[in-house]
Amino acid sequence: MAENAPDIVIVERRIEPAELARLVLLHFEDMVKYVVDVERRLAAIGGELHADAEQLLLQSGSRQADLWGANYYPGRGPEECVEYTSLINIRPAQGNRSMLIADPGLRERIREITFALIGEGEPLP
């Protein structure tokens, strides 16, 4: 792998399994943080803080109200691979008063985008 590869990548189509593995192992070893733009249907994957991925998406044209943070756990299967928790999700003005995304419809949109761009909880290569 390239030594100067970024620790956060923006993906618009399915990330390569080897790249996902690199990002998972870079900071947390069993999971990777990511931020989804639910309108543009893309994600910023990696980094130590959801806020860093959020900033990349804002710089690329995303709107704050469309960005939601989550954690992805490879190898846990489709029911356990997404954790809808992040500090950036605390948005009282949008009806979300905690780190957990409260709206089931929004969680489902994030799950669909996660499955399309990151995976469905398959083990890493």
N, C-alpha and C positions, 0 to 999 in steps of 0.2 A: 504494500500500500504506500501511497505517496506520503512523505513525511509532513508535507504542508497541506494535507487535505483538510478541508474545513470541518469544524466540530459540529456545525449545524448546516443542514442542506434543505433547500426548498424543493419539494417534489410535486409534479403535476400528473405524473403517471407512476406506476408501481416501482418502488425502490428495489434495486437489486439486492438479493439476500446477503451477499458478501458486504455490501455497503451498510446495510442495516446491522449486520453483526459487528462491523467496525464501530458504528455509532453507539451500540449497546455496550460494548466492552470499554469504550473510551472513558466513561464516567461512572456508571453504576453496576455494570457486569450482568445484571439480570433484567434490566429494563431500560427504556429510553423515554425521555420527555419529548413531547411534541405539542404543537399548536396548530389547530385546524382553522382555516378560513371557510366557513360553512357556505358562503355565497360563491366564492371563486373556486371552491372544491380543490383546494391544495393544502399542503401541510409543510411546516418547518419542523424538521426532525433533528434532535440532538441538543447538545449543550447541557450546562449544569442547571440553568434556570429557565423556566418557561418564559420569563420576561425577555430573555435574550432572543429566543425564537420569535416571540411576539414582535420585537423591534424590527427584526429582519423582514417580517411580513408587512409591517406598517411602511417600511422603506420601499417595499416592492409594490405598494398601491392598495393594500388591504385597508379596510375600515375597522376601527377598534371594536365596534359593536358586533362584528362578524367573527371575531377571534376567540377561541376557547381552548384551554389547555387540558391535556390528559397525559397519561402514562401508558406505554405499551410494554407488555410482558410477553416476549416470545416463548413458545413452548408450553403455554398454559391453555391452548385451545380457544375456540371462538367465544365461549361464555365467560372466560376469566382473563382474557388478554388486555382488556381496556379498563383503566381506572380513570374515572371522570373527575379528577381532583387536581386543582392548581390554585395558587394564590391569585392568578390573573382572572379567575372566574368569579371573584367577589365583586358583584356588580349590582348593588341595591337598586340603581336606576333602571336596570333591566329585569328586576324581579329575582335576581340570584344573590342571596344574602350570605352564602357560604362558599367554601372552596369547591364543594361538590356541585356539579351541574344538576339543578333541581328538575328542570323540564324534561320529561321522558321523550317528547318529540325531538327536542334538540339532541339529547343523548343518542337517539336512533340515527339522526342525520350524521352525527360524528362517527358513530359505529360504521355506517355505510361507507363514509369517506375513508376511515381507517382501514377497513377491509380492502378497499380498492387501491389505496396508495401504500399501505405498510404491510398488512397481512392479517390473517385470521387466527393468529396465535400459534402458527407452525413453529417447530423447533428451528433454531439457527443452524446453518450448514456447518 
